[in-house]
Amino acid sequence: MQKPYVALGTIAAIILYISIVTVAGWTQGTLYIIGLALGAALLYARFGFTSAFRRLVSVGNVQGLQAHMVMLAVASILFAIILGTGFSFTGDTPSGNVNPVGVSVIVGAFIFGVGMQLGNGCASGTLYNVGGGSSSMILTLIAFIAGSVLGAYHFTFWMEETPALPAFSLAESTGLGYFGALIVQLIVLGLIYWLCVLFAKKKNPPMMKPLATTQGWKKVVRGAWPLFGAAIVLALLNALTLMVKGSPWGITSGFTLWGGKAMMAMGVDVSTWGYFAGSDKLTNSVLMDGTSVMNFGILIGAFLSAAAQGTFKPGKIKPGVAGAAVVGGLMMGYGARLAFGCNIGAYFSGIASFSAHGWVWGVMAMLGTYLALFIRPLFGLKNPKPNDSIC
């Protein structure tokens, strides 16, 4: 355990919590705490979306995707109850992430899929890896923010000039209701899980590299969490976010806000852009933005977890990795704005909200991953191989 880092992280976490509650109130403070828990769960399990897609496409390893199915199943059950009853802790009616399916989602998710494989992390992966001490992911995060701003600048074009179908909810657009939609969705998720089992038997892929861990209760704060256990925790925390925030977990709108504020500070009036039109977030404190405070929580939660494990060790960045990080970050930021979110806001929260766009996002990001496998070696990045002992 890196005790000085643990102490530093704890002090920072407390100071930021007090600042958030003072400036924005207890609801934002609660979201920040949820963010801390998300950062811990992501880092302790090294829970990946990018790596899960890459392992599946490259060698047929299905462990990551199976964990996704468990996470989505648990989240779907909880979201169906919350959205069906309208329950929230704040009294505001919660709403899911249900968005149109059109060219913007198809293109944006595909671009994101390529970008996350070059940047070596998705939106959640970028945050928890930065907090966990990955030097290259700092470049990815900066480029991610820049790409998000560029996507916001082009947002009106993609929304108004490209064709799209209306938003489609399996629960509300079909007459199934949330109970009927839940049954259908659980069947689909179960079918995908079963197909993963059959696919793995046929491919016999290398298994995921086991994480260093310890024994007993020390495993909670110093060891590695089981992948499926973390999947359930993430689903529970997303449902808690929905009840507190009134909307599900998202990440990249916070990046766009940070970039927008930076542009305003440099004299560029982004408030006239369609993406920011009618929003007061540019003039309010960033601590009043629920997505931003959750992002801060993920960063610090991951930092504390890495310090508790003794794994916070930033290193040098190879030129190829640096180049891939920048290109990947730009692509993810731009793609997320087009596709109404990232692996969290569109894929995880979208599917859990019974939105068709979440499923489309997952398919297109998988196709982007396939293309990225041919691009990664150009930057010196390795792909898993069928004859590897682990992947």
PLY file of the C-alpha trace (Angstrom):
ply
format ascii 1.0
element vertex 391
property float x
property float y
property float z
element edge 390
property int vertex1
property int vertex2
end_header
0.00 0.00 0.00
1.30 3.44 -0.99
0.31 5.15 2.24
1.41 8.71 1.29
-0.74 8.54 -1.85
-3.66 7.10 0.11
-3.40 9.98 2.58
-3.12 12.56 -0.20
-6.06 11.07 -2.09
-8.21 10.93 1.03
-7.53 14.58 1.85
-8.27 15.61 -1.75
-11.47 13.56 -1.78
-12.72 15.18 1.43
-11.86 18.72 0.33
-13.58 18.25 -3.01
-16.64 16.74 -1.34
-16.97 19.71 1.00
-16.55 22.10 -1.94
-19.22 20.32 -3.98
-21.75 20.29 -1.15
-21.04 23.95 -0.34
-21.38 25.13 -3.93
-23.98 22.77 -5.36
-25.74 20.97 -2.50
-26.14 17.47 -1.14
-27.45 15.88 -4.35
-24.25 16.74 -6.19
-22.26 15.54 -3.19
-24.06 12.20 -3.38
-23.28 11.89 -7.08
-19.63 12.56 -6.28
-19.62 9.69 -3.76
-21.21 7.42 -6.37
-18.39 8.46 -8.70
-15.81 7.47 -6.09
-17.42 4.03 -5.86
-17.51 3.69 -9.65
-13.81 4.55 -9.89
-12.99 1.91 -7.30
-15.10 -0.80 -8.97
-13.65 -0.08 -12.40
-10.05 -0.14 -11.22
-10.22 -3.08 -8.82
-11.70 -5.31 -11.56
-9.88 -3.55 -14.41
-13.37 -3.63 -15.90
-12.98 -3.03 -19.61
-15.18 -2.20 -22.54
-12.31 -1.57 -24.94
-10.41 -4.71 -23.93
-13.59 -6.82 -23.95
-14.35 -5.84 -27.54
-10.70 -6.29 -28.60
-10.37 -9.75 -27.05
-13.62 -10.88 -28.62
-12.81 -9.69 -32.14
-9.13 -10.68 -32.12
-9.11 -14.12 -30.48
-12.70 -14.92 -29.54
-12.34 -14.41 -25.78
-15.88 -13.80 -24.47
-15.24 -13.21 -20.76
-15.53 -9.45 -21.01
-18.68 -9.54 -23.14
-20.27 -12.06 -20.78
-19.62 -9.65 -17.91
-21.31 -6.94 -19.98
-24.38 -9.14 -20.40
-24.59 -9.72 -16.64
-24.17 -5.99 -15.99
-26.82 -5.08 -18.57
-29.26 -7.71 -17.26
-29.03 -6.48 -13.67
-29.23 -2.84 -14.78
-32.24 -3.58 -17.00
-34.12 -5.12 -14.08
-33.39 -2.14 -11.85
-34.08 0.44 -14.57
-37.42 -1.22 -15.40
-38.50 -0.88 -11.78
-37.27 2.71 -11.44
-38.56 4.00 -14.78
-41.80 2.01 -14.51
-42.64 3.40 -11.07
-41.09 6.84 -11.57
-39.24 6.54 -8.27
-36.41 8.94 -7.43
-34.79 10.28 -4.27
-35.22 13.89 -5.38
-38.87 13.81 -6.38
-38.09 14.46 -10.04
-39.37 11.88 -12.51
-36.39 9.84 -13.77
-35.89 9.39 -17.49
-33.68 6.97 -19.39
-31.18 7.60 -22.17
-33.43 7.07 -25.19
-32.22 8.74 -28.38
-32.88 8.62 -32.14
-31.17 6.07 -34.36
-29.65 7.67 -37.41
-26.54 8.35 -39.40
-24.99 10.26 -36.50
-25.21 7.26 -34.16
-23.95 4.84 -36.80
-20.98 7.02 -37.77
-20.25 8.24 -34.25
-20.23 4.80 -32.65
-18.03 3.41 -35.43
-15.54 6.26 -35.00
-15.62 5.73 -31.24
-14.97 2.01 -31.70
-11.84 2.72 -33.71
-10.74 5.46 -31.33
-11.06 3.46 -28.14
-8.79 0.76 -29.52
-6.14 3.31 -30.49
-6.46 5.25 -27.25
-6.37 1.96 -25.28
-9.42 2.93 -23.27
-13.02 4.01 -23.59
-14.60 6.90 -21.67
-14.72 5.09 -18.34
-11.38 3.40 -19.07
-9.73 6.74 -19.76
-10.88 8.16 -16.44
-10.00 5.23 -14.23
-6.66 4.67 -15.94
-5.69 8.32 -15.53
-6.61 8.03 -11.86
-4.75 4.73 -11.69
-1.49 6.26 -12.93
-1.40 5.59 -16.69
0.68 8.36 -18.26
-0.48 7.81 -21.84
-4.13 8.08 -20.82
-3.55 11.70 -19.82
-2.92 12.41 -23.51
-6.01 10.41 -24.39
-8.11 12.45 -21.95
-6.87 15.80 -23.27
-7.50 14.72 -26.86
-10.88 13.27 -25.81
-11.93 16.67 -24.50
-10.71 18.39 -27.68
-12.60 15.91 -29.87
-15.74 16.45 -27.80
-15.56 20.19 -28.41
-15.13 19.63 -32.16
-18.12 17.31 -32.09
-20.15 19.98 -30.28
-19.17 22.50 -32.98
-20.49 20.15 -35.70
-23.42 18.92 -33.58
-26.14 20.90 -35.38
-25.09 19.55 -38.77
-25.25 15.94 -37.65
-28.57 16.41 -35.87
-30.35 18.43 -38.56
-28.69 17.55 -41.88
-28.39 13.77 -41.59
-31.34 11.33 -41.62
-32.51 9.65 -38.44
-35.42 7.59 -37.19
-37.34 8.76 -34.12
-36.15 7.64 -30.71
-37.30 4.07 -30.09
-37.89 2.60 -26.64
-38.61 -1.10 -26.35
-40.81 -0.25 -23.39
-42.64 2.88 -24.51
-42.65 2.65 -28.32
-44.05 -0.88 -28.53
-46.84 -1.05 -25.97
-44.93 -3.73 -24.06
-44.45 -1.53 -21.05
-41.41 -1.89 -18.83
-42.31 -5.37 -17.61
-42.81 -6.74 -21.12
-39.72 -4.95 -22.42
-37.68 -6.36 -19.54
-38.71 -9.93 -20.39
-37.75 -9.44 -24.04
-34.46 -7.78 -23.19
-33.49 -10.46 -20.65
-34.16 -13.13 -23.28
-31.92 -11.30 -25.77
-29.15 -10.80 -23.21
-29.40 -14.44 -22.14
-29.23 -15.57 -25.76
-26.09 -13.50 -26.34
-24.52 -14.98 -23.21
-25.35 -18.51 -24.40
-23.92 -17.80 -27.86
-20.77 -16.55 -26.16
-20.44 -19.89 -24.38
-20.82 -21.79 -27.66
-18.43 -19.44 -29.45
-15.78 -19.87 -26.77
-16.04 -23.68 -26.98
-15.48 -23.50 -30.71
-12.61 -20.97 -30.64
-10.94 -22.18 -27.42
-9.35 -18.73 -26.95
-6.66 -17.77 -24.42
-8.14 -16.67 -21.12
-7.82 -13.22 -19.59
-4.66 -12.60 -17.60
-5.50 -13.02 -13.89
-5.00 -9.89 -11.80
-2.66 -9.84 -8.84
-4.65 -10.18 -5.64
-4.55 -11.17 -1.99
-6.67 -13.22 0.39
-9.53 -12.58 2.79
-11.07 -9.18 3.44
-7.89 -7.45 2.28
-9.04 -8.37 -1.22
-11.74 -5.68 -1.03
-9.27 -2.79 -0.82
-5.95 -4.31 -1.90
-6.76 -7.17 -4.22
-8.62 -7.73 -7.49
-12.40 -7.88 -7.71
-14.11 -10.67 -9.69
-15.19 -9.42 -13.10
-18.81 -10.49 -12.67
-18.93 -9.05 -9.17
-17.81 -5.68 -10.50
-20.42 -5.95 -13.27
-23.17 -6.23 -10.66
-21.72 -3.35 -8.62
-21.59 -1.12 -11.71
-25.22 -1.94 -12.51
-26.29 -1.10 -8.95
-24.38 2.19 -9.02
-25.89 3.15 -12.38
-29.37 2.50 -10.98
-28.51 4.59 -7.92
-27.35 7.37 -10.26
-30.70 7.24 -12.05
-32.58 7.63 -8.76
-30.40 10.50 -7.53
-29.61 12.38 -10.73
-32.84 11.68 -12.59
-30.88 10.33 -15.56
-28.46 7.41 -15.96
-24.68 7.43 -15.72
-22.87 9.31 -18.46
-19.34 10.64 -18.88
-18.59 12.51 -22.09
-20.97 15.45 -21.72
-18.70 16.44 -18.84
-15.70 16.40 -21.17
-17.54 18.63 -23.64
-18.42 21.06 -20.86
-14.80 21.23 -19.68
-13.64 21.90 -23.21
-16.37 24.48 -23.75
-15.39 26.35 -20.61
-11.75 26.29 -21.70
-12.71 27.74 -25.08
-14.76 30.47 -23.38
-11.75 31.33 -21.21
-9.70 31.73 -24.41
-12.26 34.14 -25.86
-14.25 31.75 -28.08
-18.00 32.17 -27.57
-19.22 28.58 -27.77
-22.59 29.51 -26.24
-23.83 30.22 -29.79
-23.18 26.64 -30.88
-26.23 24.43 -31.20
-24.98 21.91 -28.65
-24.73 24.53 -25.90
-27.79 26.57 -26.94
-30.16 27.29 -24.07
-27.84 25.74 -21.46
-26.61 27.64 -18.42
-23.82 25.14 -17.70
-21.18 27.33 -19.32
-21.84 30.10 -16.80
-22.44 27.91 -13.75
-19.75 26.30 -11.64
-18.59 22.98 -13.02
-19.40 21.55 -9.59
-23.09 22.04 -10.40
-22.84 19.60 -13.31
-23.71 16.10 -12.13
-21.72 14.34 -14.84
-18.60 16.38 -14.04
-18.66 15.71 -10.31
-19.11 12.00 -10.99
-16.12 12.13 -13.34
-14.06 13.80 -10.60
-15.18 11.03 -8.26
-14.10 8.31 -10.71
-10.64 9.88 -11.03
-10.08 10.14 -7.30
-11.73 6.79 -6.55
-9.41 5.08 -9.02
-6.40 6.94 -7.60
-7.21 5.84 -4.05
-7.77 2.25 -5.20
-4.50 2.13 -7.12
-2.65 3.58 -4.14
-4.26 0.99 -1.85
-3.06 -1.73 -4.20
0.37 -0.15 -4.55
0.05 0.07 -8.33
0.10 3.85 -8.89
3.30 4.07 -10.93
3.21 6.50 -13.89
5.80 5.67 -16.54
7.33 6.94 -19.74
5.25 7.14 -22.92
6.52 5.63 -26.16
6.12 7.87 -29.23
3.84 5.40 -30.99
1.63 5.02 -27.94
1.49 8.80 -27.57
0.41 9.23 -31.17
-2.25 6.55 -30.86
-3.49 8.11 -27.61
-4.00 11.50 -29.26
-5.65 10.14 -32.40
-7.81 7.75 -30.38
-8.87 10.44 -27.93
-9.89 12.82 -30.71
-11.93 10.10 -32.41
-13.67 9.08 -29.20
-14.56 12.64 -28.27
-15.96 13.41 -31.70
-17.75 10.08 -32.03
-19.37 10.34 -28.60
-20.98 13.68 -29.46
-22.43 12.30 -32.68
-23.70 9.08 -31.06
-25.39 10.61 -27.99
-22.76 9.21 -25.70
-20.00 6.70 -25.22
-19.67 3.15 -23.94
-21.39 4.34 -20.77
-24.01 6.92 -21.81
-25.02 5.21 -25.07
-24.10 1.53 -24.72
-24.51 0.75 -21.01
-27.13 3.32 -20.01
-28.83 3.27 -23.43
-29.44 -0.48 -23.42
-30.43 -0.44 -19.74
-32.96 2.29 -20.67
-34.39 -0.02 -23.39
-33.27 2.31 -26.17
-32.60 0.88 -29.64
-29.74 3.32 -30.11
-27.78 1.55 -27.36
-27.84 -1.72 -29.31
-26.88 0.02 -32.55
-24.02 1.72 -30.72
-22.68 -1.64 -29.53
-22.77 -3.21 -33.00
-21.08 -0.24 -34.69
-18.41 0.06 -32.00
-17.66 -3.64 -32.47
-17.22 -3.05 -36.21
-14.95 -0.11 -35.44
-12.92 -2.40 -33.21
-12.44 -4.83 -36.11
-11.00 -2.07 -38.29
-8.83 -0.78 -35.46
-7.07 -4.14 -35.16
-5.44 -3.43 -38.53
-4.47 0.11 -37.51
-3.05 -0.56 -34.04
0.21 -2.18 -35.27
0.99 1.01 -37.22
1.44 2.71 -33.84
3.36 -0.19 -32.32
0.34 -1.49 -30.40
-0.05 -5.25 -30.06
-3.20 -7.30 -30.55
-3.98 -10.57 -28.75
-3.14 -13.70 -30.77
-4.85 -17.11 -30.74
-1.65 -18.86 -29.66
-1.10 -16.58 -26.65
-1.28 -18.29 -23.27
-3.27 -15.36 -21.87
-4.82 -12.26 -23.42
0 1
1 2
2 3
3 4
4 5
5 6
6 7
7 8
8 9
9 10
10 11
11 12
12 13
13 14
14 15
15 16
16 17
17 18
18 19
19 20
20 21
21 22
22 23
23 24
24 25
25 26
26 27
27 28
28 29
29 30
30 31
31 32
32 33
33 34
34 35
35 36
36 37
37 38
38 39
39 40
40 41
41 42
42 43
43 44
44 45
45 46
46 47
47 48
48 49
49 50
50 51
51 52
52 53
53 54
54 55
55 56
56 57
57 58
58 59
59 60
60 61
61 62
62 63
63 64
64 65
65 66
66 67
67 68
68 69
69 70
70 71
71 72
72 73
73 74
74 75
75 76
76 77
77 78
78 79
79 80
80 81
81 82
82 83
83 84
84 85
85 86
86 87
87 88
88 89
89 90
90 91
91 92
92 93
93 94
94 95
95 96
96 97
97 98
98 99
99 100
100 101
101 102
102 103
103 104
104 105
105 106
106 107
107 108
108 109
109 110
110 111
111 112
112 113
113 114
114 115
115 116
116 117
117 118
118 119
119 120
120 121
121 122
122 123
123 124
124 125
125 126
126 127
127 128
128 129
129 130
130 131
131 132
132 133
133 134
134 135
135 136
136 137
137 138
138 139
139 140
140 141
141 142
142 143
143 144
144 145
145 146
146 147
147 148
148 149
149 150
150 151
151 152
152 153
153 154
154 155
155 156
156 157
157 158
158 159
159 160
160 161
161 162
162 163
163 164
164 165
165 166
166 167
167 168
168 169
169 170
170 171
171 172
172 173
173 174
174 175
175 176
176 177
177 178
178 179
179 180
180 181
181 182
182 183
183 184
184 185
185 186
186 187
187 188
188 189
189 190
190 191
191 192
192 193
193 194
194 195
195 196
196 197
197 198
198 199
199 200
200 201
201 202
202 203
203 204
204 205
205 206
206 207
207 208
208 209
209 210
210 211
211 212
212 213
213 214
214 215
215 216
216 217
217 218
218 219
219 220
220 221
221 222
222 223
223 224
224 225
225 226
226 227
227 228
228 229
229 230
230 231
231 232
232 233
233 234
234 235
235 236
236 237
237 238
238 239
239 240
240 241
241 242
242 243
243 244
244 245
245 246
246 247
247 248
248 249
249 250
250 251
251 252
252 253
253 254
254 255
255 256
256 257
257 258
258 259
259 260
260 261
261 262
262 263
263 264
264 265
265 266
266 267
267 268
268 269
269 270
270 271
271 272
272 273
273 274
274 275
275 276
276 277
277 278
278 279
279 280
280 281
281 282
282 283
283 284
284 285
285 286
286 287
287 288
288 289
289 290
290 291
291 292
292 293
293 294
294 295
295 296
296 297
297 298
298 299
299 300
300 301
301 302
302 303
303 304
304 305
305 306
306 307
307 308
308 309
309 310
310 311
311 312
312 313
313 314
314 315
315 316
316 317
317 318
318 319
319 320
320 321
321 322
322 323
323 324
324 325
325 326
326 327
327 328
328 329
329 330
330 331
331 332
332 333
333 334
334 335
335 336
336 337
337 338
338 339
339 340
340 341
341 342
342 343
343 344
344 345
345 346
346 347
347 348
348 349
349 350
350 351
351 352
352 353
353 354
354 355
355 356
356 357
357 358
358 359
359 360
360 361
361 362
362 363
363 364
364 365
365 366
366 367
367 368
368 369
369 370
370 371
371 372
372 373
373 374
374 375
375 376
376 377
377 378
378 379
379 380
380 381
381 382
382 383
383 384
384 385
385 386
386 387
387 388
388 389
389 390
